[in-house]
């Protein structure tokens, strides 16, 4: 492999795959016109939101619960998103009681680890779980058409036992989630038939399961995002299994934090080949942007053995001193499966929008707002 190819793969490990606003301007669709008016867009957003929350809870036996926006730094429950230290949370000092009893706090980047503790606090039994209407801030993203500093997700978590920590159960859960997402599209198109009449292809009835290693075998010379783009031409909805483990080309499919999803556990493909990882991402082809579109990241959570191994690989064994990590090592926190489904990402896809800012109110740089306006894309502020 040439050096340039190695550099491309290394640079592609994290981030949206777009690095300049010249590229954003080139990639945003030409001759765009929103299918829905601003008023109907808001109505459609809440039609989708209500449908997904109700049916996700029904399919996975979850209940809606409150979720934090800020957490104590010492708890170790904030989500670090990856393991290279490139995405750090917003941290601030609360000088409570004239600084006699201060708190060092962080704005959550996701509720991944908090949810697992909450399963115990809410007394969830095997097969029961929770769903949250999570809000977060991720300040280190490059802000483009589908990456925002403001993040909203349906962050969910469900108790499992050791026997369920396998690919068959993971696929069963993914299939149920896909049923909900497909159902949400059908539901909102009945309310707003112009979405169907716009002529974009509907989501497929079934999602395709592929291992990250398989996709690398298909496109060995391409960086990860280009591999995903190619596979989505063949299968418009895929669940990519095993994200985080280093593949045969020397790179993981994508970086993953060491202390939530299990990406080291040995598994086997359907035809018996050795694989790694009990996690994955749901990706679809977005016909409006004509780009890959990630909807969800999820998986079996680490148990004591996989946590220790992943922290060792990531050179983060000192994290075992944090309360959350000690709880896993000491089997004080339930085994679980969980994930996050991007709310605005889902609205953007189902409502046929070219920019996430059309369905989410947040901050954008002036240059992006100007580029979008020239493309007839009007972001909310």
C-alpha positions as CSV (number, residue, x, y, z in Angstrom):
1,X,0.0,0.0,0.0
2,X,1.4,3.4,-0.9
3,X,2.1,6.0,1.8
4,X,-0.6,8.2,0.5
5,X,-3.2,5.4,1.0
6,X,-2.0,4.9,4.5
7,X,-2.3,8.6,5.3
8,X,-5.8,8.7,3.8
9,X,-6.9,5.8,6.0
10,X,-5.4,7.3,9.1
11,X,-7.0,10.6,8.5
12,X,-10.3,8.9,7.9
13,X,-10.6,7.2,11.3
14,X,-12.7,9.9,12.9
15,X,-14.8,12.9,11.8
16,X,-17.4,13.5,9.1
17,X,-15.2,13.0,6.1
18,X,-15.5,16.6,5.1
19,X,-12.8,19.0,6.1
20,X,-13.3,22.3,4.3
21,X,-16.2,24.5,3.5
22,X,-15.2,24.5,-0.2
23,X,-15.9,20.8,-0.1
24,X,-19.2,21.4,1.7
25,X,-20.3,23.9,-1.0
26,X,-19.4,21.4,-3.7
27,X,-21.2,18.5,-2.0
28,X,-24.5,20.2,-1.0
29,X,-27.2,19.4,-3.6
30,X,-28.0,21.7,-6.5
31,X,-31.5,22.9,-7.3
32,X,-32.7,22.0,-3.8
33,X,-36.2,22.8,-2.6
34,X,-37.6,21.6,0.7
35,X,-40.6,19.3,0.4
36,X,-42.2,20.6,3.5
37,X,-42.9,24.2,4.6
38,X,-41.2,25.3,7.9
39,X,-44.5,24.9,9.7
40,X,-45.2,21.5,8.3
41,X,-41.6,20.5,9.0
42,X,-42.2,21.2,12.7
43,X,-45.4,19.2,12.7
44,X,-43.6,16.3,10.9
45,X,-40.7,16.3,13.4
46,X,-43.0,15.7,16.3
47,X,-45.1,13.1,14.4
48,X,-41.8,11.1,13.8
49,X,-40.6,11.8,17.4
50,X,-43.8,10.5,19.0
51,X,-44.0,7.5,16.8
52,X,-40.4,6.4,17.4
53,X,-40.5,6.9,21.1
54,X,-43.7,4.9,21.5
55,X,-42.7,2.1,19.2
56,X,-39.1,1.8,20.2
57,X,-40.3,1.4,23.8
58,X,-42.8,-1.2,22.7
59,X,-40.4,-3.3,20.5
60,X,-37.6,-3.3,23.0
61,X,-39.6,-3.2,26.3
62,X,-38.2,0.2,27.3
63,X,-39.7,3.0,29.4
64,X,-38.9,6.8,28.9
65,X,-36.8,8.2,31.7
66,X,-35.1,11.6,32.6
67,X,-31.5,12.0,31.5
68,X,-28.7,14.4,32.6
69,X,-27.3,17.3,30.6
70,X,-24.4,17.7,33.0
71,X,-22.4,15.1,35.0
72,X,-19.8,15.2,37.7
73,X,-16.3,14.8,36.3
74,X,-15.3,12.4,39.1
75,X,-18.0,10.0,38.2
76,X,-16.3,9.0,34.9
77,X,-19.7,8.5,33.2
78,X,-19.2,11.0,30.4
79,X,-18.8,9.6,26.9
80,X,-15.4,10.2,25.4
81,X,-16.7,9.2,21.9
82,X,-13.4,7.7,20.8
83,X,-10.0,6.7,22.3
84,X,-7.6,9.1,20.8
85,X,-8.5,12.1,23.0
86,X,-9.5,14.3,20.1
87,X,-13.1,15.0,21.3
88,X,-13.2,16.5,24.7
89,X,-16.3,17.5,26.7
90,X,-17.1,21.1,27.8
91,X,-16.0,21.3,31.4
92,X,-16.8,24.0,33.9
93,X,-16.5,24.9,37.6
94,X,-19.5,25.3,39.9
95,X,-18.3,27.5,42.8
96,X,-21.2,26.3,45.0
97,X,-21.4,27.8,48.5
98,X,-18.6,30.4,47.9
99,X,-16.4,27.6,46.7
100,X,-16.6,25.7,50.0
101,X,-18.4,22.8,48.2
102,X,-17.6,23.2,44.5
103,X,-18.4,20.7,41.8
104,X,-16.3,20.1,38.6
105,X,-18.9,19.4,35.9
106,X,-19.0,18.4,32.3
107,X,-21.7,18.7,29.6
108,X,-22.5,15.2,28.4
109,X,-21.4,14.2,24.9
110,X,-23.7,11.2,25.1
111,X,-25.5,9.3,27.9
112,X,-23.9,6.0,27.0
113,X,-22.4,5.1,30.4
114,X,-24.9,7.0,32.5
115,X,-27.7,4.8,31.2
116,X,-26.1,1.6,32.3
117,X,-25.9,2.9,35.9
118,X,-29.5,4.1,35.6
119,X,-30.6,0.5,34.8
120,X,-29.6,-0.4,38.3
121,X,-31.0,2.7,39.9
122,X,-34.4,2.3,38.3
123,X,-34.4,-1.4,39.2
124,X,-34.6,-2.7,35.6
125,X,-34.8,-6.5,35.4
126,X,-33.6,-8.8,32.6
127,X,-35.3,-7.9,29.4
128,X,-36.3,-4.4,30.6
129,X,-34.7,-1.1,29.7
130,X,-34.9,2.6,29.4
131,X,-35.1,5.2,26.6
132,X,-34.1,8.9,27.0
133,X,-34.7,12.1,25.1
134,X,-31.0,13.0,25.3
135,X,-29.4,16.4,24.5
136,X,-25.6,16.9,24.4
137,X,-22.9,19.1,23.1
138,X,-19.9,17.9,21.0
139,X,-17.7,21.0,20.5
140,X,-15.0,19.3,18.4
141,X,-17.0,18.4,15.3
142,X,-16.4,20.1,12.0
143,X,-19.8,21.6,11.4
144,X,-21.2,20.6,8.0
145,X,-24.5,19.4,6.6
146,X,-25.1,16.6,9.1
147,X,-22.7,17.3,12.0
148,X,-23.7,19.8,14.6
149,X,-22.3,20.9,17.9
150,X,-25.7,20.2,19.4
151,X,-26.7,16.6,19.5
152,X,-30.1,15.0,20.2
153,X,-30.5,11.2,20.4
154,X,-32.9,8.5,21.6
155,X,-30.3,7.0,23.9
156,X,-31.6,3.6,25.1
157,X,-30.3,0.7,27.2
158,X,-31.6,-2.7,28.1
159,X,-30.5,-5.4,30.6
160,X,-29.2,-8.6,29.2
161,X,-27.5,-11.7,30.6
162,X,-24.3,-13.4,29.6
163,X,-26.0,-15.8,27.3
164,X,-27.5,-13.0,25.2
165,X,-24.1,-11.4,24.6
166,X,-23.8,-12.8,21.0
167,X,-24.3,-11.7,17.4
168,X,-27.7,-13.4,17.1
169,X,-29.2,-11.4,19.8
170,X,-27.5,-8.2,18.6
171,X,-29.0,-8.7,15.1
172,X,-32.5,-9.4,16.6
173,X,-32.4,-6.0,18.4
174,X,-31.1,-4.2,15.3
175,X,-34.0,-5.8,13.2
176,X,-36.5,-4.4,15.7
177,X,-35.0,-1.0,15.6
178,X,-35.1,-1.0,11.8
179,X,-38.7,-2.0,11.9
180,X,-39.4,1.1,14.0
181,X,-37.4,3.4,11.7
182,X,-39.2,2.0,8.6
183,X,-42.5,2.3,10.3
184,X,-41.8,6.0,11.2
185,X,-41.2,6.7,7.5
186,X,-44.5,5.1,6.5
187,X,-46.3,6.9,9.4
188,X,-45.1,10.4,8.5
189,X,-45.7,9.9,4.7
190,X,-49.3,9.1,5.5
191,X,-49.7,12.4,7.3
192,X,-47.7,14.3,4.7
193,X,-48.1,12.5,1.4
194,X,-46.0,15.1,-0.4
195,X,-43.0,13.3,1.1
196,X,-43.9,10.2,-0.8
197,X,-44.8,12.1,-3.9
198,X,-41.4,13.8,-4.0
199,X,-40.1,10.6,-5.7
200,X,-37.2,9.7,-3.4
201,X,-36.8,5.9,-2.8
202,X,-38.2,4.6,0.5
203,X,-36.1,2.8,3.1
204,X,-35.8,-1.0,2.3
205,X,-37.9,-3.3,4.4
206,X,-34.8,-5.2,5.7
207,X,-31.4,-4.1,6.8
208,X,-28.2,-5.9,5.6
209,X,-25.7,-7.2,8.2
210,X,-22.0,-7.0,7.3
211,X,-18.8,-7.3,9.3
212,X,-16.3,-4.4,9.0
213,X,-13.8,-7.1,8.0
214,X,-16.0,-8.2,5.1
215,X,-16.3,-4.6,3.8
216,X,-12.5,-4.2,4.0
217,X,-12.1,-7.3,2.0
218,X,-14.4,-5.9,-0.7
219,X,-12.7,-2.5,-0.9
220,X,-9.2,-3.0,0.6
221,X,-7.6,0.2,-0.7
222,X,-10.4,2.6,0.3
223,X,-10.6,4.5,3.5
224,X,-13.6,3.7,5.8
225,X,-16.0,6.4,4.6
226,X,-15.4,5.6,1.0
227,X,-15.9,1.9,1.8
228,X,-19.2,2.7,3.4
229,X,-20.2,4.9,0.4
230,X,-19.5,2.0,-2.0
231,X,-21.4,-0.7,0.0
232,X,-24.4,1.6,0.3
233,X,-24.7,1.6,-3.5
234,X,-25.3,-2.2,-3.2
235,X,-27.3,-2.2,0.0
236,X,-29.0,1.1,0.9
237,X,-29.3,0.2,4.6
238,X,-26.5,-1.7,6.4
239,X,-25.5,-2.6,10.0
240,X,-21.7,-2.8,10.1
241,X,-20.6,-5.2,12.8
242,X,-17.3,-4.9,14.7
243,X,-16.3,-1.3,14.9
244,X,-13.2,-0.5,17.0
245,X,-11.1,-3.7,16.6
246,X,-8.0,-3.2,14.4
247,X,-8.6,-4.9,11.0
248,X,-6.1,-6.6,8.8
249,X,-5.0,-3.4,7.2
250,X,-3.8,-2.1,10.6
251,X,-6.7,0.3,11.2
252,X,-10.0,-0.1,13.0
253,X,-13.1,0.6,10.9
254,X,-13.5,3.6,13.1
255,X,-12.2,4.6,16.5
256,X,-14.4,3.6,19.5
257,X,-14.1,4.5,23.2
258,X,-12.7,1.6,25.3
259,X,-15.3,1.7,28.0
260,X,-18.8,1.3,26.5
261,X,-19.2,-0.9,23.4
262,X,-17.6,-4.3,23.3
263,X,-15.3,-4.4,20.2
264,X,-12.9,-7.1,21.3
265,X,-15.0,-10.2,22.0
266,X,-14.4,-13.0,19.6
267,X,-17.3,-14.0,17.3
268,X,-17.8,-15.8,14.1
269,X,-19.4,-14.8,10.8
270,X,-22.4,-16.8,9.5
271,X,-20.0,-19.0,7.5
272,X,-17.8,-19.6,10.5
273,X,-14.9,-17.2,9.9
274,X,-13.3,-15.6,13.1
275,X,-14.5,-12.0,13.7
276,X,-14.4,-9.5,16.6
277,X,-16.9,-7.3,18.2
278,X,-20.5,-7.2,19.5
279,X,-21.3,-3.7,18.3
280,X,-22.0,-1.8,15.1
281,X,-23.5,1.2,13.2
282,X,-26.7,1.6,11.2
283,X,-26.0,3.4,8.0
284,X,-28.2,4.3,5.1
285,X,-27.9,6.0,1.7
286,X,-29.4,9.5,1.8
287,X,-31.0,10.2,-1.7
288,X,-31.2,14.0,-1.0
289,X,-27.6,14.6,-0.1
290,X,-26.4,11.5,-2.1
291,X,-24.1,10.6,0.7
292,X,-23.7,8.0,3.4
293,X,-25.9,8.8,6.4
294,X,-25.3,7.3,9.9
295,X,-28.4,6.9,12.0
296,X,-27.3,4.9,15.0
297,X,-24.3,3.5,16.9
298,X,-25.0,0.7,19.3
299,X,-23.9,-2.7,20.7
300,X,-23.4,-5.0,23.6
301,X,-21.7,-3.1,26.5
302,X,-18.4,-4.2,27.9
303,X,-18.3,-6.8,30.7
304,X,-15.4,-7.0,33.1
305,X,-13.1,-9.0,30.8
306,X,-13.7,-6.9,27.7
307,X,-13.4,-3.6,29.6
308,X,-10.0,-4.5,31.0
309,X,-8.8,-5.7,27.6
310,X,-10.0,-2.6,25.8
311,X,-8.5,-0.3,28.3
312,X,-5.3,-2.1,28.0
313,X,-5.3,-1.8,24.3
314,X,-6.1,1.9,24.6
315,X,-3.5,2.5,27.3
316,X,-6.1,3.7,29.7
317,X,-5.9,1.2,32.5
318,X,-5.8,4.0,35.1
319,X,-9.6,4.5,34.3
320,X,-10.2,1.4,36.3
321,X,-10.0,3.6,39.4
322,X,-13.1,5.5,38.4
323,X,-16.4,4.5,40.1
324,X,-18.2,3.6,36.8
325,X,-15.3,1.3,35.7
326,X,-14.9,-0.3,39.1
327,X,-18.7,-1.1,39.1
328,X,-18.2,-3.1,35.9
329,X,-15.1,-4.9,37.1
330,X,-16.9,-5.8,40.4
331,X,-20.1,-6.9,38.5
332,X,-22.1,-4.2,40.3
333,X,-23.6,-2.8,37.1
334,X,-26.0,-4.8,34.9
335,X,-24.8,-6.3,31.7
336,X,-26.6,-4.5,28.9
337,X,-27.1,-3.7,25.2
338,X,-27.7,-0.1,24.2
339,X,-27.2,2.6,21.7
340,X,-28.1,6.1,20.4
341,X,-30.4,6.9,17.5
342,X,-29.8,10.4,16.1
343,X,-33.0,12.3,16.3
344,X,-32.1,15.2,13.9
345,X,-30.3,12.7,11.7
346,X,-33.5,10.7,11.5
347,X,-35.7,13.8,10.9
348,X,-33.3,15.0,8.2
349,X,-33.6,11.6,6.4
350,X,-37.3,11.0,6.7
351,X,-38.3,14.6,5.9
352,X,-36.1,14.8,2.9
353,X,-33.9,17.6,4.1
354,X,-30.5,18.6,2.7
355,X,-29.1,20.0,6.0
356,X,-29.5,19.0,9.6
357,X,-30.0,22.7,10.5
358,X,-33.4,22.5,8.8
359,X,-34.7,20.3,11.6
360,X,-32.5,21.4,14.5
361,X,-31.9,24.8,16.1
362,X,-28.3,25.4,17.0
363,X,-25.3,27.6,16.0
364,X,-23.6,27.6,12.7
365,X,-20.6,29.5,11.3
366,X,-21.4,32.4,9.1
367,X,-19.7,30.8,6.1
368,X,-21.9,27.7,6.3
369,X,-25.1,29.8,6.6
370,X,-24.1,31.7,3.5
371,X,-23.3,28.6,1.5
372,X,-26.6,27.0,2.6
373,X,-28.6,30.1,1.6
374,X,-27.1,30.1,-1.9
375,X,-28.3,26.5,-2.2
376,X,-31.8,27.4,-1.1
377,X,-31.2,25.7,2.2
378,X,-32.5,27.7,5.2
379,X,-31.2,26.6,8.6
380,X,-33.0,27.3,11.8
381,X,-31.6,29.8,14.3
